[in-house]
Amino acid sequence: MKNLFSGFLDATQILEDSTLISQYMADRTKHYKSLAKLVLLPQNVDELCRIASICYNNSLLMIPLGGRTGLSAATVGTGDEVGIAMDKMNKIIEIDEIGYTVECEAGVILENLQQAVSERGMLFPLDYAAKGSCQIGGSVSTNAGGINVLKYGMTRDLVLGLEIVLADGKILNLNHALIKDNSAYKLMQLFIGAEGTLGFISKVTLKCYPQVKNRQIVYFGVKNFEFVPQILQELRQRSFDIIAFECLSKVCHDAVLESMPQLRSPFQSIHHYYILCELDEKNSDAISEVCSELMESDIIQDAVIAQNDKEATLFKLLREAVSDALYLKGEVHANDISVPVSSLKLFLNDLNNLFRNSYSKYLLGVFGHIGDGNLHIYIINSNNESGEIFKNACLKSDHEIFALIEQYRGSISAEHGIGLLKKSALRYRRSETEIELMRNIKQLFDPKNLMNPGKIFTVEISPND
Ligand SMILES: Cc1cc2nc3c(=O)[nH]c(=O)nc-3n(C[C@H](O)[C@H](O)[C@H](O)COP(=O)(O)OP(=O)(O)OC[C@H]3O[C@@H](n4cnc5c(N)ncnc54)[C@H](O)[C@@H]3O)c2cc1C
């Protein structure tokens, strides 16, 4: 099979070694096999088109690979696929300081893009803990959220244009990059969040923003989750410009401090929940005032305002490091859900009861982008129970959690997508009619079902049809 590609790709662009292949095909979920026939690394869109066209003509299954930081097993393969990694397509093409846009290839690492845009005095606001490894193409394909969604929206809200390479190798140019364009259906939107099932994203044009001038980071200590939405409400009522509103339970806060001994809690006392809040506010007295008021009315127990950039970075690290810190405590089963912000309190109460009654032997880590109603629920096998027992318990708990989410009209996947991990749960969020329409859309773009097959939902068509 290597011969199909070796005429135009050099040895560094064709990976055959099984250890390297399994590193490339794995994401951060660990329950799945990560195999492939080959991994290919195109250096430009022409090579990508040639690879896709050869795969199409030979009915080879294709899995687009970004930074492999995904959390839904959307890049894993069974061994029959060709993995196509975008690592070498990593050029920033143009930064437009008048239009406030940036155009880049899909393999650019998010942090590198943030940096390049910042050097030109602008902000690319998409931000989350995987920024040092995840790619723009992966962020778009998962419609990633992150900590700044409250102010700037999801990735979808930041994408102005896309260049797509379809399964048969043809280019679909949707990279028109206009803010206003009501000329019929916006096909570009279909590729955002499609998890590589419709085609390859090869180029992206993104929206930038002015830099935040008066960034203030406040860390709150709270005794009970019921006060958390109330704090958000109080800040909003005072018209603060809120960029991020993140919450972590004591389990998460303690895990970070344990895993990073160089960090210290900003507080002397212990709290059940902590909130990291980022504001764009010139008047720091106004923030101190609101903190005092919230303390007097017992809504918060304590608050610290970062006094300089170094302190702000340390406070942010307390939140950003949660996921990695929890993984150090044992095998993790992660859920990423959302419910309406106004229902968070009741939902979390029901969730805690469920775990207290049925799963108390596991550690429960709850944290997330509370301002968007988004909770990450990590079940941790901290006692090192047998993997099989843990897996079965997690599967059972998933369905109980999803039923609860359905009751609260929430989503089983707020940010991370469906992949393989949530495939069987899609029906909790999408009707049969919707899923059937999605299958039809996939068939339109990918008639041979070659693009990341078996992810999100199953399409009943043999690749040889
Ligand atoms: C520590 C940590 C924190 C995280 N925090 C957040 C968070 O706050 N918010 C959030 O939304 N997510 C978060 N994530 C998960 C998030 O989905 C991924 O990190 C990221 O968006 C995926 O980008 P990636 O480049 O790693 O893609 P990959 O994992 O490589 O791929 C993800 C999917 O995109 C597809 N894909 C990748 N590149 C392309 C392309 N060029 N064209 C077509 N399809 C492609 C793949 O086939 C796959 O289906 C976090 C992950 C980690 C490990």
The ligand as an SDF file (V2000), in Angstrom:
LIG
                    3D

 53 58  0  0  0  0  0  0  0  0999 V2000
   -6.4650   18.8530   28.7470 C   0  0  0  0  0  0  0  0  0  0  0  0
   -7.5830   18.9960   27.7470 C   0  0  0  0  0  0  0  0  0  0  0  0
   -8.4870   20.0380   27.8750 C   0  0  0  0  0  0  0  0  0  0  0  0
   -9.5180   20.1930   26.9530 C   0  0  0  0  0  0  0  0  0  0  0  0
  -10.3640   21.2290   27.1280 N   0  0  0  0  0  0  0  0  0  0  0  0
  -11.3320   21.4360   26.2370 C   0  0  0  0  0  0  0  0  0  0  0  0
  -12.2130   22.5500   26.3930 C   0  0  0  0  0  0  0  0  0  0  0  0
  -12.1240   23.3140   27.3480 O   0  0  0  0  0  0  0  0  0  0  0  0
  -13.1500   22.7200   25.4510 N   0  0  0  0  0  0  0  0  0  0  0  0
  -13.2870   21.8720   24.3850 C   0  0  0  0  0  0  0  0  0  0  0  0
  -14.1530   22.0920   23.5540 O   0  0  0  0  0  0  0  0  0  0  0  0
  -12.4940   20.7940   24.2440 N   0  0  0  0  0  0  0  0  0  0  0  0
  -11.5280   20.5630   25.1280 C   0  0  0  0  0  0  0  0  0  0  0  0
  -10.7120   19.4670   24.9760 N   0  0  0  0  0  0  0  0  0  0  0  0
  -10.9970   18.4890   23.9000 C   0  0  0  0  0  0  0  0  0  0  0  0
  -10.9540   19.0670   22.5030 C   0  0  0  0  0  0  0  0  0  0  0  0
  -11.9360   18.5130   21.6960 O   0  0  0  0  0  0  0  0  0  0  0  0
   -9.6980   18.8230   21.7570 C   0  0  0  0  0  0  0  0  0  0  0  0
   -8.6550   19.1830   22.5890 O   0  0  0  0  0  0  0  0  0  0  0  0
   -9.5200   19.6310   20.4470 C   0  0  0  0  0  0  0  0  0  0  0  0
  -10.5830   20.4660   20.0830 O   0  0  0  0  0  0  0  0  0  0  0  0
   -9.3220   18.6660   19.3350 C   0  0  0  0  0  0  0  0  0  0  0  0
   -8.3330   19.1890   18.5190 O   0  0  0  0  0  0  0  0  0  0  0  0
   -7.1680   18.2340   17.9890 P   0  0  0  0  0  0  0  0  0  0  0  0
   -6.3890   19.0230   16.9980 O   0  0  0  0  0  0  0  0  0  0  0  0
   -6.4080   17.6210   19.0850 O   0  0  0  0  0  0  0  0  0  0  0  0
   -8.0330   17.1560   17.1920 O   0  0  0  0  0  0  0  0  0  0  0  0
   -7.9730   15.5600   17.2260 P   0  0  0  0  0  0  0  0  0  0  0  0
   -8.1570   15.0440   18.6000 O   0  0  0  0  0  0  0  0  0  0  0  0
   -6.7870   15.1060   16.4810 O   0  0  0  0  0  0  0  0  0  0  0  0
   -9.2710   15.2330   16.3580 O   0  0  0  0  0  0  0  0  0  0  0  0
  -10.5500   15.5300   16.8240 C   0  0  0  0  0  0  0  0  0  0  0  0
  -11.5520   15.2800   15.6870 C   0  0  0  0  0  0  0  0  0  0  0  0
  -11.3470   16.2290   14.6510 O   0  0  0  0  0  0  0  0  0  0  0  0
  -11.0590   15.5670   13.4110 C   0  0  0  0  0  0  0  0  0  0  0  0
  -10.0640   16.3860   12.7250 N   0  0  0  0  0  0  0  0  0  0  0  0
   -8.8860   16.8350   13.2020 C   0  0  0  0  0  0  0  0  0  0  0  0
   -8.2830   17.6160   12.2960 N   0  0  0  0  0  0  0  0  0  0  0  0
   -9.1030   17.6680   11.2120 C   0  0  0  0  0  0  0  0  0  0  0  0
   -9.0420   18.3030    9.9440 C   0  0  0  0  0  0  0  0  0  0  0  0
   -8.0310   19.0900    9.5840 N   0  0  0  0  0  0  0  0  0  0  0  0
  -10.0730   18.1210    9.0780 N   0  0  0  0  0  0  0  0  0  0  0  0
  -11.1290   17.3450    9.4090 C   0  0  0  0  0  0  0  0  0  0  0  0
  -11.2340   16.7190   10.5950 N   0  0  0  0  0  0  0  0  0  0  0  0
  -10.2330   16.8770   11.4850 C   0  0  0  0  0  0  0  0  0  0  0  0
  -10.5840   14.1820   13.7920 C   0  0  0  0  0  0  0  0  0  0  0  0
  -10.8500   13.2400   12.7720 O   0  0  0  0  0  0  0  0  0  0  0  0
  -11.4150   13.9150   15.0310 C   0  0  0  0  0  0  0  0  0  0  0  0
  -12.6940   13.4890   14.6350 O   0  0  0  0  0  0  0  0  0  0  0  0
   -9.6690   19.2720   25.8800 C   0  0  0  0  0  0  0  0  0  0  0  0
   -8.7570   18.2190   25.7540 C   0  0  0  0  0  0  0  0  0  0  0  0
   -7.7280   18.0750   26.6690 C   0  0  0  0  0  0  0  0  0  0  0  0
   -6.7740   16.9360   26.4970 C   0  0  0  0  0  0  0  0  0  0  0  0
  1  2  1  0
  2  3  1  0
  2 52  2  0
  3  4  2  0
  4  5  1  0
  4 50  1  0
  5  6  2  0
  6  7  1  0
  6 13  1  0
  7  8  2  0
  7  9  1  0
  9 10  1  0
 10 11  2  0
 10 12  1  0
 12 13  2  0
 13 14  1  0
 14 15  1  0
 14 50  1  0
 15 16  1  0
 16 17  1  0
 16 18  1  0
 18 19  1  0
 18 20  1  0
 20 21  1  0
 20 22  1  0
 22 23  1  0
 23 24  1  0
 24 25  2  0
 24 26  1  0
 24 27  1  0
 27 28  1  0
 28 29  2  0
 28 30  1  0
 28 31  1  0
 31 32  1  0
 32 33  1  0
 33 34  1  0
 33 48  1  0
 34 35  1  0
 35 36  1  0
 35 46  1  0
 36 37  1  0
 36 45  1  0
 37 38  2  0
 38 39  1  0
 39 40  1  0
 39 45  2  0
 40 41  1  0
 40 42  2  0
 42 43  1  0
 43 44  2  0
 44 45  1  0
 46 47  1  0
 46 48  1  0
 48 49  1  0
 50 51  2  0
 51 52  1  0
 52 53  1  0
M  END
$$$$
